[in-house]
Amino acid sequence: MRVEAPGGFLVLPWPGGGGGSDPALDLEPVEEDQGGLLLRSGALVGLILICVTVLRRWIAGGVCRSPARLDGKTVLITGANTGIGKETSRDMARRGARVVMACRDLTRAEQAAEEIRQSTGNGNVVIRHLDLSSVYSVRQFSKDFIDTEDRLDVLINNAGVMMCPRWLTEDGFETQLAVNHLGHFLLTNLLLPMLKSSVPSRVVTVSSIAHRGGRIDFDDLFSSRKTYSSMESYRQSKLANILFSRELGRRLTGSGVSSFCLHPGVIRTELGRHVEGWFPMLGTLLRLPSLLLMKTPSQGCQTTMYCAVTPGLEGQSGRYFSDCEEKEAAPEGRDNVVARKLWEESAQLVGLKDTC
Ligand SMILES: NC(=O)c1ccc[n+]([C@@H]2O[C@H](COP(=O)([O-])OP(=O)(O)OC[C@H]3O[C@@H](n4cnc5c(N)ncnc54)[C@H](OP(=O)(O)O)[C@@H]3O)[C@@H](O)[C@H]2O)c1
């Protein structure tokens, strides 16, 4: 039974609602209704897919479009067994470079290296042991590297630790500042002669947008006296990355070695492992949103690759990048006085007499 309602709308009878309706007559509107429902669902799914695609493209950010080949070049990447460092290693290997993956866990490093050799067909991917939390390890690594490698074209200071508890390293340094900044500071300085003999060469340091609001607390760098905040300590270490890269660029002006620093985006990696440790359910809860809202590690290595291989960036040495373009660091990351003071303090802490 079909009833014409005011306004021309079709009022359907309640299914099985009796009223002696003719089943043959009822069939047509039900099919119409199912067809309309299907159409509307299809349109909704399509719209969601378009929105997700647009959102994913936007989240992915910039892409390194340089086709530069790196045959005959040597690239050293710290923290290369996972996350951004692993994907950077893969991209470098694809471009034909000799890739040295500097990692503290050689078992995981070899697994990652083998996967990269297989996926790129580049057998010139090697692993070396480096624990950035140890001054001894950094010195040992650098000596072995200089003794056995011929050149160093790109150094990528990528390894990092975020928001761990207040752990002290064997040298008595707070871990985040030690690994993220001091280890890389020492490594770069020890390898500088090799970078200089391979010019034009580059140092790329992976920082973070977390440098905003950070402060270098020269009176208490390792939170020995104040209450430790893992977030503030991470901020300090990432600000230190930017100030170090800036000061390095300034000191190396005209040398043929360029220095770049970057924020890679927000990426699905193992970086949050210490935060997840505090809230065991957090990882599970964030799994689905993170699939939608975070970059993949391969997307996350694009700005690193951009800074490492794009021709003609030398004039921007010392600057800060994000999404494959130069961006302005926060004011605290542009303070040359603090940058110089941090350099001198860092040299003293790691026992470096001669810096550039
Ligand atoms: N993921 C993001 O959203 C994001 C955002 C902004 C900046 N970043 C920066 O990006 C860089 C890479 O992080 P990621 O996201 O790829 O994190 P990840 O997946 O946790 O990778 C970090 C790498 O650093 C290594 N590492 C940690 N401590 C080390 C030490 N003492 N000596 C040598 N290597 C050490 C880790 O080795 P193990 O596996 O042995 O621990 C690992 O290979 C970091 O500098 C981070 O601050 C990341």
The ligand as a Tripos MOL2 file, in Angstrom:
@<TRIPOS>MOLECULE
LIG
   48    52     1     0     0
SMALL
NO_CHARGES

@<TRIPOS>ATOM
      1 N1         59.2020   10.2320   15.5920 N.am      1 LIG1
      2 C1         58.8810   11.5120   15.6390 C.2       1 LIG1
      3 O1         57.6970   11.8920   15.6070 O.2       1 LIG1
      4 C2         59.9620   12.5580   15.7620 C.ar      1 LIG1
      5 C3         59.5750   13.9060   15.8210 C.ar      1 LIG1
      6 C4         60.5620   14.8840   15.9370 C.ar      1 LIG1
      7 C5         61.8880   14.5070   15.9960 C.ar      1 LIG1
      8 N2         62.2480   13.1740   15.9540 N.ar      1 LIG1
      9 C6         63.6800   12.8470   16.0290 C.3       1 LIG1
     10 O2         64.0020   11.9110   15.0220 O.3       1 LIG1
     11 C7         65.1470   11.1450   15.4110 C.3       1 LIG1
     12 C8         64.9010    9.6690   15.1290 C.3       1 LIG1
     13 O3         63.8610    9.2220   15.9660 O.3       1 LIG1
     14 P1         62.8200    8.0880   15.5500 P.3       1 LIG1
     15 O4         61.4810    8.7110   15.5830 O.co2     1 LIG1
     16 O5         63.2610    7.3410   14.3700 O.co2     1 LIG1
     17 O6         62.9160    7.1790   16.8790 O.3       1 LIG1
     18 P2         63.2660    5.6470   17.1080 P.3       1 LIG1
     19 O7         62.4650    4.7920   16.1960 O.co2     1 LIG1
     20 O8         63.1420    5.4220   18.5740 O.co2     1 LIG1
     21 O9         64.7950    5.5510   16.6700 O.3       1 LIG1
     22 C9         65.7910    6.1250   17.4740 C.3       1 LIG1
     23 C10        67.1310    5.5120   17.1290 C.3       1 LIG1
     24 O10        68.1220    6.0700   17.9990 O.3       1 LIG1
     25 C11        68.8840    5.0180   18.5510 C.3       1 LIG1
     26 N3         69.4960    5.3330   19.8210 N.ar      1 LIG1
     27 C12        68.8950    5.6230   21.0010 C.ar      1 LIG1
     28 N4         69.8160    5.7590   21.9470 N.ar      1 LIG1
     29 C13        71.0320    5.5390   21.3730 C.ar      1 LIG1
     30 C14        72.3600    5.5150   21.8560 C.ar      1 LIG1
     31 N5         72.6530    5.7010   23.1550 N.pl3     1 LIG1
     32 N6         73.3560    5.2720   20.9850 N.ar      1 LIG1
     33 C15        73.0880    5.0320   19.6790 C.ar      1 LIG1
     34 N7         71.8550    5.0240   19.1760 N.ar      1 LIG1
     35 C16        70.8320    5.2710   20.0240 C.ar      1 LIG1
     36 C17        67.8850    3.8930   18.6960 C.3       1 LIG1
     37 O11        68.5580    2.6640   18.8800 O.3       1 LIG1
     38 P3         67.8280    1.4620   19.7170 P.3       1 LIG1
     39 O12        66.7950    0.8870   18.8020 O.co2     1 LIG1
     40 O13        68.9600    0.5330   20.0240 O.co2     1 LIG1
     41 O14        67.2510    2.0930   20.9350 O.co2     1 LIG1
     42 C18        67.1700    3.9980   17.3680 C.3       1 LIG1
     43 O15        67.9210    3.3920   16.3620 O.3       1 LIG1
     44 C19        65.3770   11.4760   16.8860 C.3       1 LIG1
     45 O16        66.4590   12.3630   17.0010 O.3       1 LIG1
     46 C20        64.0920   12.1630   17.3220 C.3       1 LIG1
     47 O17        64.3000   13.0880   18.3670 O.3       1 LIG1
     48 C21        61.3170   12.2140   15.8280 C.ar      1 LIG1
@<TRIPOS>BOND
     1     1     2 1
     2     2     3 2
     3     2     4 1
     4     4     5 ar
     5     4    48 ar
     6     5     6 ar
     7     6     7 ar
     8     7     8 ar
     9     8     9 1
    10     8    48 ar
    11     9    10 1
    12     9    46 1
    13    10    11 1
    14    11    12 1
    15    11    44 1
    16    12    13 1
    17    13    14 1
    18    14    15 2
    19    14    16 1
    20    14    17 1
    21    17    18 1
    22    18    19 2
    23    18    20 1
    24    18    21 1
    25    21    22 1
    26    22    23 1
    27    23    24 1
    28    23    42 1
    29    24    25 1
    30    25    26 1
    31    25    36 1
    32    26    27 ar
    33    26    35 ar
    34    27    28 ar
    35    28    29 ar
    36    29    30 ar
    37    29    35 ar
    38    30    31 1
    39    30    32 ar
    40    32    33 ar
    41    33    34 ar
    42    34    35 ar
    43    36    37 1
    44    36    42 1
    45    37    38 1
    46    38    39 2
    47    38    40 1
    48    38    41 1
    49    42    43 1
    50    44    45 1
    51    44    46 1
    52    46    47 1
@<TRIPOS>SUBSTRUCTURE
     1 LIG1         1 GROUP 0 **** ****
